[in-house]
C-alpha cells in the first residue's frame, strides 16, 4: 500500500488556481496531528478518536472548524508498521465567498472523496492478497474459518474498518451546498417544450445531482402571466438544487451573466408547414438573441432547439461576434434518440444496447441518420438490421417523425424534445461516458464539407 501522504490533498489532484485561491481565502491555521501505532488503540480510545472527528466535522468546536471542518480524516497505512495520522483539509469558504473560491473548495472535496475511495480499494486488494498468501485456497477459506487469526491480517482489517468510517464521513459532505450555482436561461419558458425542460434542469437531470442552478425564464411580454405560473410551480416543487429564478420579457436582461442558454422559443411549426417556411419568421428572433448573448454572456454555451435549429443557430452565432463559435450548437439529439429507439425496437433490445448512431445534416426532412458505425447489442448494426428496412423504412421514418407526431396529436414534440435538450447539454457539460452523441456544430472543414455551415 502507498506510504502516508504529507498533505491533505495531493497537488496532482488540484489545479494551481484552486490551490492559490484556497490559500488566499483561508490561511492554514496551526493544526495538531497525531501519529500512533494503531495496535495500541484501545476500543475506548478509538471510539474517542472517532468522536473527535465527528465533532470536528459538525463544527462544534471553533478550533476544530478551523483545522478540519469539512474534511474527514484519514488514517493512513505505512507498511510494515501500522502507523496512522490525522490529516486536515481546507477551511470551508465563508457564506459570501466568491464563485471562484467556492468552486476551488468543491474541487478539493471531490478529489478528497475520490482519494479516500482509492485508498479503500487498495486496502481491500491488499487484504485479499495477504489472505491468499497465508491461507490455503485464499480468502474464501479464511472467511469460513472462524478460528483463523493473524496479527498482520487483523491490522489490515482494522485499517479498512477505519477507512470505511472516514470515507463514509467524507461522502456525507454536501457538495451541492458549496458548489457555486450556474445560471441557465430558457427561452420560450411558458411553451410546451420550455415547460417540460425547466423541471428537468431544476431537478439536476441536466447538469448533475450536485450542481445548483439559477433559472432565467424568457418569453414574450404577453406570456408573462404564464411565466409567473411556471415559476410558482417550480417553487412548489422545492427542488434542493434550485437556488433562484427570474422571469423576463427582455432578452438582454434574461441573458445577463448566464452560463448556459437553451434557445427553445421560436415561431412554431403548424400542420403542413416545412421548416424552411419558418426561416424568415425566426431570423429576427435569433438575431436579437445572438446580440443579447454577445453583450451579456459572451462565455455562455448555447443550444438552439427552436426550428429550423441549424439555421437559427447560424443566425444567432453570426450576431454574436465576441462569442467562441464552438459555444454555439444546434440540437440534433432528438433525431438521434428517435433513431436509437427505432433500431432498438427492430432488433428487440433495450435502447441502452444501441450506440454510435450519427445524424448528419440539418434537423429537417433532408437529414441522414447514419448507422455505418452503429452497434446494436454489441454487433455491427448492419449485421443486426435488414438493409432493405434501413433504407425504405428507417431513414424516412426518422426524418419525418416530427411531422407524424404533429399529425397524430395535433401538436409538435414537447416532452421528447425537452429530454433531448437535457441529453445534449448533459453530455456537453459532463461528458457522454464513452457513448457517441450528435449535435449541430459549426463546420471546420472536416469530411469534405466547407467551413461555416452548422452541419454535424
Buried (B, 14 or more C-beta within 10 A) or exposed (E): BEEBBEEBBEEEBBBEEBBEBBEEBBEEEEBEEEEBEBEEBEEEEBEEBBEBBBBBBEBEBEEBBBBBBBBBBBBBBBEEEBBBBBBBBBBBBEEEBEEBBBBBBBBBBBBBBEBBBEBBEBBBEBBBEBBBEBBEEBBEEBEEEEEEEBEBBEBBBBBBEBBBBBBEBBEEBEBBEBBBBBBBBBBBBBBBBBBBBBBBBBBBBBBBEBBBBBBBBBBBEEBBEBBEBBBEEBEEEEBBBBBEBBBBBEBBEBBBEBBBBBBBBBBBBEEEBEBEEBBEEBBEBBBBBBBBBBBBBEEBBBBBBBBBBBBBBBBBBBBBEEBEBEBBBBBBBBBBBBBBBBBBEBBEBEEEBBBBBBBBBBBBBEBEBBBEEBBBBEBBBBEBBEEEEBEEEBBEBBBEBBBEBBEEEEEBBBEBBBBBBBBBBBBBBEEEEEEBBBBBBBBEEEEEBEEEBBBB
